[in-house]
Amino acid sequence: MIEKIKAFLKEVMLEWKKVIYPGKDELIGSTWVVLIFSFVISIFLGLVDLGLSKLVGNMIR
């Protein structure tokens, strides 16, 4: 059991060395993309929610 754990951790370390982390410029660019996308989606979902609530409100009356 201990040997399996050692082998697993050794493989984890080998894979960890293959990871390429983004640079500062790439990280900032990706962050802006996520922020803008989140803002656009939140506006869209807010409008859909508003429209559906008005529709259901009119159907109930």
Secondary structure, DSSP 4 states (H G I P E B T S, - for coil): -HHHHHHHHHHHHHHHHH-----HHHHHHHHHHHHHHHHHHHHHHHHHHHHHHHHHHHHH-
